[in-house]
């Protein structure tokens, strides 16, 4: 089943939201969060990108 909160359409453009907040005086922006990355919904233990990359490297090393 699809988690609709994880679809790209569920996210708003951050720059656009910031402009609207400033334009309408909705809040005083004092700081911002700049994420390094994100792990989306799913079976992260089985499908973790870092695990798949490591497994590919190890498989290539065994072939050599």
N, C-alpha and C positions, 0 to 999 in steps of 0.2 A: 504494500500500500504506500502511495506517495505521501510524504509529509509536505504539505503545501507551504509551511513556514520556511522551508529550505529552498524553495524555487527562487530563481533570480528576480522574478516579478514581486516577491514579497519584500524586497529591500528598496528603500528610497535612496536617491542620490544625495550623499552627505553634503556636497557643496551647495546644492539647491536648498536643502533643508536649512543650512546655516544662513544663507542669504535671506530666506523667508523669516527666520527667527530674528535676524537683525532688522529687516525691513519693517516688520510688524511690531517690533519692540517686545517680543514674547519672553525674552530672557537675556541675561548678561552672560555672554560666553567668556569664561575665564580660563579654560583649558580644553584640550582635546585628547582623545585616545587614538593612538596610531598603532594598530595591530600589526604584528609580525606575520601572522598567518591565521589560519582557521581550520578546524577539523569539523567536517560536516557530519550529519547524521549517517549512520550506517554501522556496519560491523568493523569498527576501527581495529580490533585485535586481529582480524583476519585480512583486512584489506588496507592496512596502513601503508601509505606511499613509501615511507622510510623503510619499512620491512620488505616491501617488494623490491626496492632499489638494492638493498643489502643482499637479498636472495639472488638477484640477477648478477651482482658482482661476484658473489661466492660461486655461483654456477659457472661463470666465465673463468674464474681462477682455477676451478677443478678441471676444466677442459684444456687448460694450457699445460 
